Amino acid sequence: MHLSEVTHPNQLHGLSIHQLQNIARQIREKHLQTVAASGGHLGPGLGVVELTLALYQTLDLDHDKVVWDVGHQAYPHKLITGRYDNFHTLRQKDGVAGYLKRCESQFDHFGAGHASTSISAALGMALARDAQGKNYKVAAVIGDGALTGGMALEAINHAGHLPNTKLLVVLNDNEMSISPNVGAIPRYLNKMRLSPPMQFLTDRLEEDFKHLPFVGSSLTPELARVKEGMKRLAVPKVGAVFEELGFTYMGPVDGHNLEELISTFNHAHQLPGPVLVHVATTKGKGYAIAEKDQVGYHAQSPFDLASGKAKPSSKPKPPSYSKVFGETLSTLAENDSRIVGITAAMATGTGLDIFQKRVPNQYIDVGIAEQHAVTLAAGMACEGMRPIAAIYSTFLQRAFDQIVHDVGIQKLPVFFCLDRAGIVGADGPTHQGLYDIAYLRCIPNMVLMAPKDEAEFQRMIVTGVNHTDGPIALRYPRGSGIGAPLMEEGWEPLPIGKGEILRQGDHLLMVAYGTMVHTAMQTAEILSEHGVEATVVNARFAKPLDTELIVPLAKQIGRVVTLEEGCLPGGFGSAVAEALLDAEVAVPVTRIGVPDVLVDHATPEQSMVELGLTSSQIAERLLKQLGVSAETVSLVAD
């Protein structure tokens, strides 16, 4: 059977091991070819090919449910659920999504993008099944990394107290921490413990003792302890933990042995209550380069399959904001031992890998645990340290309560550095950093800032490190800046809450924040060609807002436009409009940003066009408002 013929996972039923291995080979080939051409998550999916095929051969996907944690590893799932023909459109506009989406396929039972959610969702489905008197299987597939998230542990704790609720949790362990010699013994002991003869022996043992003269049921507690003692001898240490939490533990199983996987899953489906199957896999399996560099090949931009090297860019780019952040913060930390960089399993993505190499004793990785990261930073701030919590905008959402209660209310000087703020592109709605302005602006004692370019970014890093009067947050985009000259040292902090005038004009006041400052300047140039002169203000701070600068200019000019790369509800434009309302300055205000919609996967450039956020589109909109002919605007390049 060719992979292209598999449009429903139930077609795997009845296939031989040899046929499944052939499908596995084809999945890896298609996976590699697609990611090499267009980019995407590479290593995770390659590691779970056999796991996916084995699990799906033991399930009826017309009825049973599978919840994949995060979705990094779900490309094989997509390839056998009717998306083979369109898989070349992966992560492209209007193409196959990089994560699971309920609206994309009936087999995407739960959408994802952030880690540690699968067990909670699957348990919810299992409880709903039981409440409705239905009979289908529910499985959650979660990685060992995602298992570090508190939410996953909360779900395990809950499920373990529901002995009558059937739930299968598949732990995809790709850390390679179990060597073959050590792993063989636990697998053998586990097969002994869970085999029907062993189950029969322990059950019969109890029944036989109950019928002994003068004994009856009086030894039942003692027998229970004997049985538990036998289990402790048979179960590996990691398994004993799950057993204590109420799960039946099976494993570790070779994640690339189809026969063993199928046998184990079939057995797991027959057991009552919650079951955890521990599967040992190799991240990047089948592509030697990815197997050797499991961090670097977790995700890749387009690359050459033969060499594994990224395809060179057509033109050189300025350094990324993440790199500028890592280098600048490292330089500051080398001269200040109070500075501590904190990441939630995203060292490379945030640029803290640079920090780790240069000042390793001042670096902390808490795992996928943003809530813990924020309160940990709060505790360190209490004792005079300068904690920098470097977390993607979209992931900091997970720690909102901690930002409010543990940092904001106590007015602790934690410095939040929000990478990937704004539109991020191919990862889609779960990763767009569009809400941080709105969800942080409402918190008392919080300072919010965003740079217009890389040079100002360096000054804002210094500003954040030096700010001791409560929490402060700095948002910055993914990728490279505009190429502003950088300084190696000698950065000066900015005065809190002060903006700057970049351009002056009498017809329009444009107040821009962060990445949209550059767009505002381009827009102003286009407007000038049509006889409209605009004053452009780089706000720098969304909170506190520079009302001393903005309010008089708004009153003088009489028309205001705000620009931001974030959601309009509750965002930067709302802050400006509120300030003018409070100052009783009644002038027209046009807010330009991301409307109340989800931004789907596409390139950032495509999303900006679709949202009407390019300089030519903004200029055309403003000229139309002003009643000025805008026929030539579309010819102006952004």
N, C-alpha and C positions, 0 to 999 in steps of 0.2 A: 504493500500500500504506500502511495506517495503522500507526503504531508499535506499537499494541496487538496487531497480528497477528504481530509478530516475536517468536517464542518461542525460536528457535534461530539463532545467528549465521550458520549456513550458508544461511539464507534470503536473505542479502544477495548470494549468488552470482548473477551474471547481471543484476543490477539496473543500469539505466542511470545515468549521472551525474546526470541530472535527478531520477530516483527517489531516489537516495542523498541528494541535496541536500534533497529533501522530508523524508526521514527525519531528516536532520540538524536541520532546522528544528523538527520535532516533538520531538526529543530536548531541544533547548534550551528549548522551551516547558515541557515536563514538568519538566525540571531546575529551572528558575527558579520555577515554581509550587510545587513541593515544598519547596525550600529556603526560600522566602519564608514558607511556612506553618509549617514545623517547625524550621527551622535546619539548618545543615550546611555542608559545604565547597562553595563556590560557584565561584570563579574557575578552579580547576584543571580541573574537569570540562568547563566551557564551552569551554576552550581546546583540548581534544583530541577533539572530536566527529568532525571529518573524519578525523583520524588513526586513530581507533578503527574507523570504518566502512571506510576504505581498507584497513587492515591485515587486518581480518576478512574482507573480500571476497577477499583473496588467500590465505587459510588455510582448512584444513579442520578446524574445531574439534571434530569427532568424534575426531580423532587429534592434531592439532598443539597445542602448549602456548604460552600467553602468560602471562608473569609481570609484573604491574604493581608498580612500586616504590611503597611507602607505601600507596597506595590512595586518596589524596585525589582523584585524577583518574578514578576508576573508575566514576562514576555512569553515564556513557554505556554502559560495558561491562555494567552491571547491567540497564539498560533494554532491551538487545537479547539478553539471555540468560535470558529467562523471568521477569523480576521486575517487569515493567511494572505488572501489576494490583495488586501489593502495595507499589509504590514509595512510596505516600503514608505508609507506616509507617516510612519511613527513620529510623534511629537511635532508634526508639521501642522500648519493652520488647516482646520477642517479635516485633519487626518486622525489616525489612531492615537489615542491618548497614551502618555507615558505611564500613567497610573490607572487604577481601576475606576470605572465610572458606571454607576447603575444605569444611566441613560444610554450607554454605549452597547451594552449586551445584557441579555437575560442571565448570563453566567457570571457577571460581575455583581455578586450578591451584596457587596458592601464597598462603597467608595473609600479610598484611602489616599495618603500622601504624607501624613505624619505618623510616626511610629507608635507602637505599643497599644493600639486600639483593637486589635483583632479578637482577643479573648473576650473582652467585654461585649463586643458586638455579637460574637458567636454565642455567648452565653445568653444574651438577650433573645436571640433567635430560638435557642433551645427551650428557654422558659416559655416563649410565646407558643412554640409547638406543643408543649405539654399542656398549657392552659387551654388550647384549642382542640385538644384530643387528637392531634395529628401524629403521624409516625414517619419522620424522615431524619436522616443523619445530619449532624452539623459538625464541621471541622474548622479549626483555626490554625493557620500556618504562621508561625512567628519565629524570627531570628534570635540568636543569642544576644545580639546587640540590643534589639528592641525589648528583650526581656529585662534589661536594666531599667526601663522606664517604670515609674511607680504605678502607673495605671494598669500595666500588665500584671504586676504583683497583686494589686488590689483585686483584679478579676480572678486570679488564681485562688486567692484567699476566699473569695465568695463561692466560686465553683466547688471548692473542696468541702464546703459545708452543705452541698446539695447531692447527697449520695444516690438519689433516685433520678437525677438529671443526666442523661447520656450526652456527653460532649467529648470530642476528640481534639486534643491540642497537639500539633506537630511542631516540635522544636527543631528548627533548621540550624544546626550548630556548625558553622563553617570556620571556626577558630583553629581547627587542626590541633586542639589541645590534647587529644587522646591518641597515643601512639598505637600501632597495630598490636604490639605485644600486650599492652595493658588492656586495650579494648577487647581482645578476644576473650579474656576471662569474664568480664562483666556480661558480654553477650551470651556466653555459655551458661552462666549462672542464671541469667534472666530467663533463658529458654526453659531451664529446669523448673524455676519457680512458677512460671505461668503455664506450663504444659498441663493438659488435663489430668495426667497421673498425679502430679504434685497437688493440684487443687483437690482431687479426690482423696488423696492421702490425708491432707490437713483437715478436710471436712469430716472424713470417716473417723479420724483420730478423736475429734471432739465428741462425736456421737457415741463411739465405743466407750469412752471414759464416763459418759453420762449414765451408761447402763451398768457400770460396775457396782457390785453390792456395797452399801454404806457410803457411796460417793454421790450419785445422782447429779444434781446441778451445782453442788457446792464448790467444785473446782473450776467452774466456768471462768471466773476472772483469772485464775492462775493459768488455765489453758490458753486464754487469750494472750497472756504475756508470753507464753511459750511460743505460740504461733508468731507473734510479733518479733520475738527473738530470732526465730528461724528466718523470717523475712529480712531482718537486718543483716544476717549472714549472706543472704543471696543477692541483695540489692546493692548496687554501687552507691558510694557516698552521695553523689548528686541525686540518685534516684530516691535515696532514703528521705531526702528533704521533701521531695514532691509527695512521697508516700505519707509523710507526716502531715502534709497539708490536705490530704484526702484524695489524692489522685492514685490511680494504678499506673505505675511507671513501667515503660518498656523501652529497652535500649541499653547502650547506644547501638543503632542499626547503621550499617554501611549505606550511606545515601546514594551510592552509585551501583548498588547491587539490586537489580529489579526484582529478582526472585525473592530475595530476603525482604525487601520492602513490601511487596504484594502480600507475602505470607503474614508479615507483622500487622499490616493494616487490616487484613481480613480478620485476624485474631482480635485486634483492638475493637473492631465494630461489634464483636460478640460479647464484650465485657460490659457489665452494668456501670453506671455512674461515670464520672469524669476520668478520662484516660490521657496520659501524656506519652507520646512516642518520641523518643530522643533520636534524631537522625544526624549522623556526622557526614557533612558534605565538604567539598572543596570549592571555594569561591573561584570562579573563572575556569571551572573544569572543562577540559577539552581544548583550551587555548593556552599553550605553555607560557606565553608572555604574561597573560593575566594571572595565571596561577602563581608566578614568581613575584608579581607586584600587585597584590590584592588591594592595596590602598589606592594606588595610582589608576588601576583599571576598574575601580568600582563604577565609575562613569567616565565617558570619554566624549570629546568632540570628534568630528570626523577624523579618521586615521587610516594609515596604510596597513592592510592586514598582514602583509609579509613581514614588515619590520616592526609593526606596532607603534610607529611614530606618528605623531599628529601631523596632519597635512598643513604645510606652511601657509600663513595668512598672505593674502595678496599684497598687503602693505603693513609696515610695522605699526604697532599700537603702543600708546603710552602705557606705563605700568598700571596694573589694576588697582582699584581702591583697596582691595584686601591686602595687596602687597605693600602699598604705601602705609596702611594701618599697621601691619606687622613690623615693618622696619622702623617706623616712627616711634611706636610704643616700646619697642625693644631698646632703642637708644635712650628713651626716658627712663626705662626700668633699670638699665645698667648703672644709672646714677641715683637711683632711688629704690631702696630695698622694700619700701612699703607697697610698691606697685605689684599687684598680682593679677595675672591674666587668667580668666576663667572661661572655659568652653564646655558646651554640652555635646561632646562627641563630634565636634566640627572644627577641629584644629586647622586642617588644610583649607576648608572652605572660608574660614574667617581670617586667615593669615596668621593665626596664632601658632602655626607650625614653625614660623620664623622666630617667634617669641620663645617657643619651647627650646629651640636650638641655642639661642643666645643667652637666655636666662632661665635654664631649666628648673631651678629651685623656686622660681616665682610663677610657675605655671601649674594650673590645675585643670584636669579633665574629669568631669563628674559622670560621664556617660550620658545616655539619652534621658536627662532628668533636669529639664529647665526650671521646674519649680524649686528643686533642691539647689540648683545653681544660684538662683536669685536670693534665697534665704541664707545660703552659705555666704554670699557676698555681703548680705546685711550683717551677719554675725561678725565678719572680718572688719567691716566698717565701724562696728561698735568699739573695736579694740584699736582703732587708729590706723588700720591699713587702708590702702587705696585700691579697692577691688574694681576690676574692669570686667564686666560681664559681656563677652562678645558672642552675640546670639543673632541668628537671622531674624528679620522682622516677623516673618510668618511663624517662627517657632517661639518667639517671645510671647505670643498670644497665649501660650499654654501656661504661662506663669503670671497671668494678670492679677490673680488674688494676692500673690506674694509681693508683686510690685506695689499694690495698694496698701496692704496691711503691714507687711514686714519692712518695707522701705519707705513708702510715701508718708504714712501716718507718723512714723518715727523720725522722719526727716533725716534719713541716713545718707551719707555721701557715697552712693553707689553710682558708678559710671556705666551706663548701658550703651553699647556700641552695636547698632543694628545694621548688619550687612544685608544685602539683597533687598533694600527698601525700594519700593516702586514696582514697576513692571519687570518681571524676570524672564518671561518667555516660555520656553518649551515645556516646563514642568506644570504649567496650567494653574487653575484656581487655588489649589491647596498651597501653592508656593508664592503667589503674588504677594509682595509686601506692601499692601495698599491701606492697611488699617491702623498702623502704629501712631500716626499723627492724631487720629480721632480717639484711640483708646488710651493714649498717654496724656493727651491735652487736658482731660477732665480730672486728672489726679492732682490734688493739692501738693504744693512744694516741689513739683516737677519742672525742670527746665528742658526745653526741646530746641535742638539746633540741627541745621543741615547746611553743608557747604555748596558753594557754587562751582568749585573746582578743586583739584588735588592740593593746591597750595593752601587754600583756605581750610581744607580738610586737616592738614597738618596743624594749623593753628587751633582748630577746634579740638583736636586730640589733647593738646596742651591745656586748653581751656577746661576740658572735662576732668583731666587729672588734677588740676589745681582747684577745682570747685569743691568747697567743703561745706557749703550751706545747703545741704540736701541733695537729692538725686538729680542726675542730669543725663539726658539721652541724646545720642548723635546718630542720625540716620544717613546712610549713604548707599549708592546703587551698586548693582552687580557690574563687573567688567571694568573697562578702562574709562578714564576721565577724558577731558578735552585736550590734554597735553600741556597744562600749565606748568611752568618751571617750578621744580621742587627745591627745597633747602635741606641740607643734610643736618643742620642743627640751628640753634638760635631762634627758634620759633617763639613768637609772642602770643600770650593768651588774648582773646577778644573780650571786650567789655560785655557782660551779660545783658542780653535784651536790647542790643543796639544794632540797627541795620545800617545800610549805606546807599547813597544815591549813585547809580552808575551812568545815568543818562538823563538829560533834562528836556522837557517839552511841555507845552501849554495845553494840549488837547486831551490828554489821557494820562492817568496814573496807573502804571502796571506794577503790582507788588508781587514778586515771585519768590518762591522758596525752593532751595536745594537745586536739583538738576534742572528745574524749569527756569532758572535765572538765565542760562545760556539761550534757551528757547525764547525767552522774553526779549533778549537783546536782538536776536535774529528777527523776531516779529516786529520790533520797533524800527528796524532798518527797512523792512518791507513797507510798513505804514508810512515811513518818511518819504518813500518814493511816490506815494499817493497823496502827499501833502498833509499827512497827519503826524504830528510830533508828540512823542510820548516820553514821560518821565518814567524811568525804570528804577525800582528800589529792590535791592537784594535784602530781603528781610533778615536772613541769617537765623533768626530765632522765631519759632512759632509761639513760644511761651518762655518768658514774658515777651509780648509783642511790643515793638518800638512805636507806641502810640504817639510819643512826642514828635516823631518824624512823620508818621503816616497820616494822622488826623489832620494836621494843618495843610498838608499837601492835598488831601482829598477835598477839604473845604475850598481850597484855592482853585484847583483844577476842575472839580465838579463831576468827574466820571472816573470810576475805579474798576480795574480788572485784576483779579487774583489768579495766580497760576501755581499749580502743585501737581506732583506725580503721586497722588494718593486719592482716597475716596473723598468725594465732595461732602457727603453727610458727616457733619462733625469735624471736618478737616480744617486746613489752613485758611481757606476762603471763608469758612464759617467764623473763624476767629477774627478775621479782619472785619467782616460784616457786623459781628457782635460789638466789636470795639467802636465802630462808627455809630452804631445804634445807641450804645451807652453814652457816647459823646454828643448825641443828638445832632449828628451830621447826616442829613437826609440827601444822599446822592445815589445815582444808579450804580449798582455793583454787579459785575459779571464775574461769576466764579467758573474758572476753567480747571478741569481735573477729570478724575474718573467718576462717571455717574454711578448710580445705584444699580450696577450690573456686575455679574461675575465675568472676569476676563479669562477667556479660554486659552489653551495652548497655541502658540504661534511665535514667530520671532518678535522681539520687543519692537522692532521697527514696524512690523505689520500691525501689532496691537496699537501702537501710537497712531497710525493712520486710521484704523478702524474707530478709534475713540475721538478722532479729530484733534489730536494734541500736537501735530507738527506746526512749525512756525507759519507755513503758508496757509494751512487750514485755519489757524487762529486769526491770522491777519485778515483772511477773507471774511470770517465771521464778524470781526470787529468793524471792518469797513462797511459791511452790510448794515450793521447796527447804526453806524454813523451816516448812512445814506451816501456813501462814496462808491463810485464804480470800482469794481474789483476784478475786471476781466483778465488782467495780466498776472494776478497773484499766483495762480496755479503754475505759472511758468518759472517761478522763483524756486530754486532748489533749496531743500532743507539741509 
